[in-house]
């Protein structure tokens, strides 16, 4: 998988995921909504760790400023 998330985006997603986990652990969110918050937190943490967002791929968005791989032609 190619990375399509910048480091700033990854940090923001990780912090948002940690925030949602903290909301659940402090019982601020009630039972029915807590399941949805856990799922959102998991998705945010996983995409931050992987560096790839499937939704970005669908829409052709790329916030990564990674160096492009140069192919050498012989």
For each residue, the residues with C-beta under 8 A, 3 or more apart:
1: 50 52
2: 52
3: 51 52 64 66
4: 51 52 53 56 57 61 62 63 64
5: 9 10 13 47 48 51 52 53 56 63 64
6: 9 10 63 64 65
7: 10 11
8: 11 12 63
9: 5 6 12 13 63
10: 5 6 7 13 14 48 51
11: 7 8 14 15 48
12: 8 9 15 16
13: 5 9 10 16 17 44 45 47 48
14: 10 11 17 18 44 45 48 49
15: 11 12 18 19
16: 12 13 19 20 44
17: 13 14 20 21 40 41 42 43 44 45 48
18: 14 15 21 22 41 45
19: 15 16 22 23
20: 16 17 23 24 37 38 40 41 44
21: 17 18 24 25 38 41
22: 18 19 25 26
23: 19 20 26 28 29 37
24: 20 21 27 28 29 34 37 38 41
25: 21 22
26: 22 23
27: 24
28: 23 24
29: 23 24 33 34 37
30: 33 34
31: 34 35
32: 35 36
33: 29 30 36 37
34: 24 29 30 31 37 38
35: 31 32 38 39
36: 32 33 39 40
37: 20 23 24 29 33 34 40 41
38: 20 21 24 34 35 41 42
39: 35 36 42 43
40: 17 20 36 37 43 44
41: 17 18 20 21 24 37 38 44 45
42: 17 38 39 45 46
43: 17 39 40 46 47
44: 13 14 16 17 20 40 41 47 48
45: 13 14 17 18 41 42 48 49
46: 42 43 49 50
47: 5 13 43 44 50 51 52 53 54
48: 5 10 11 13 14 17 44 45 51
49: 14 45 46
50: 1 46 47
51: 3 4 5 10 47 48 64
52: 1 2 3 4 5 47 56 57
53: 4 5 47 56 57 61
54: 47 57 58
55: 58 59
56: 4 5 52 53 59 60 61 62 63
57: 4 52 53 54 60
58: 54 55
59: 55 56
60: 56 57
61: 4 53 56
62: 4 56
63: 4 5 6 8 9 56
64: 3 4 5 6 51
65: 6
66: 3
67:
68:
69:
70:
71:
72:
73:
74:
